[in-house]
Amino acid sequence: MNNHRLLTIERRIERIKAELAAIGDLRPGALTKQYKDPHSHSGPYYQLSYTLDRQSRTEYIRRQSIADIRRRVSNYKRFKKLCAQWIALGIEHSKLAMKLTARQGSVRGTHKP
């Protein structure tokens, strides 16, 4: 059972690596629409807020760049999600591999306390 799970994890990690390789340009942050006058919703503008090197930043985004920035932010979120999955699977794989190694060592009589 554990060997099967190890192979399943390894296959999923390979798929994650392929998905990561296919991700395009990245941009961290949140793109929001703001208004110069929020009560009347007049004077709309867009800003991108993000943190880099523990420093918060905000940039104004031109209207013609919004679609590109949305795509890049979406790519970044996908990148982060895939990395988190890879890390979780890596931890599970490591624990299972250690457990299998310990079990095989105790079966052979070479297990040392």
Contacts in CASP RR format, 6 or more apart in sequence:
PFRMAT RR
TARGET T0000
AUTHOR 0000-0000-0000
METHOD contacts of the structure
MODEL  1
MNNHRLLTIERRIERIKAELAAIGDLRPGALTKQYKDPHSHSGPYYQLSY
TLDRQSRTEYIRRQSIADIRRRVSNYKRFKKLCAQWIALGIEHSKLAMKL
TARQGSVRGTHKP
2 96 0 8 1.000
2 99 0 8 1.000
2 100 0 8 1.000
3 100 0 8 1.000
5 96 0 8 1.000
6 93 0 8 1.000
6 96 0 8 1.000
6 97 0 8 1.000
6 100 0 8 1.000
9 89 0 8 1.000
9 90 0 8 1.000
9 92 0 8 1.000
9 93 0 8 1.000
9 96 0 8 1.000
10 93 0 8 1.000
12 85 0 8 1.000
12 89 0 8 1.000
13 86 0 8 1.000
13 89 0 8 1.000
13 90 0 8 1.000
13 93 0 8 1.000
16 82 0 8 1.000
16 85 0 8 1.000
16 86 0 8 1.000
16 89 0 8 1.000
17 86 0 8 1.000
19 78 0 8 1.000
19 82 0 8 1.000
20 79 0 8 1.000
20 82 0 8 1.000
20 83 0 8 1.000
20 86 0 8 1.000
23 75 0 8 1.000
23 78 0 8 1.000
23 79 0 8 1.000
23 82 0 8 1.000
24 72 0 8 1.000
24 75 0 8 1.000
25 71 0 8 1.000
25 72 0 8 1.000
25 75 0 8 1.000
26 72 0 8 1.000
26 75 0 8 1.000
26 76 0 8 1.000
26 79 0 8 1.000
27 48 0 8 1.000
27 50 0 8 1.000
27 69 0 8 1.000
27 72 0 8 1.000
27 73 0 8 1.000
27 75 0 8 1.000
27 76 0 8 1.000
28 50 0 8 1.000
28 51 0 8 1.000
28 52 0 8 1.000
28 73 0 8 1.000
28 76 0 8 1.000
29 48 0 8 1.000
29 49 0 8 1.000
29 50 0 8 1.000
29 51 0 8 1.000
29 73 0 8 1.000
29 76 0 8 1.000
30 48 0 8 1.000
30 49 0 8 1.000
30 50 0 8 1.000
30 73 0 8 1.000
31 46 0 8 1.000
31 47 0 8 1.000
31 48 0 8 1.000
31 61 0 8 1.000
31 66 0 8 1.000
31 69 0 8 1.000
31 70 0 8 1.000
31 73 0 8 1.000
32 46 0 8 1.000
32 47 0 8 1.000
32 49 0 8 1.000
33 44 0 8 1.000
33 45 0 8 1.000
33 46 0 8 1.000
34 44 0 8 1.000
34 45 0 8 1.000
34 46 0 8 1.000
34 47 0 8 1.000
35 41 0 8 1.000
35 42 0 8 1.000
35 43 0 8 1.000
35 44 0 8 1.000
35 45 0 8 1.000
36 42 0 8 1.000
36 43 0 8 1.000
36 44 0 8 1.000
36 45 0 8 1.000
37 43 0 8 1.000
45 60 0 8 1.000
46 60 0 8 1.000
46 61 0 8 1.000
46 62 0 8 1.000
46 63 0 8 1.000
46 66 0 8 1.000
46 69 0 8 1.000
47 58 0 8 1.000
47 59 0 8 1.000
47 60 0 8 1.000
47 61 0 8 1.000
48 58 0 8 1.000
48 59 0 8 1.000
48 61 0 8 1.000
48 69 0 8 1.000
48 73 0 8 1.000
49 56 0 8 1.000
49 57 0 8 1.000
49 58 0 8 1.000
50 56 0 8 1.000
50 57 0 8 1.000
51 57 0 8 1.000
61 69 0 8 1.000
102 111 0 8 1.000
105 111 0 8 1.000
END
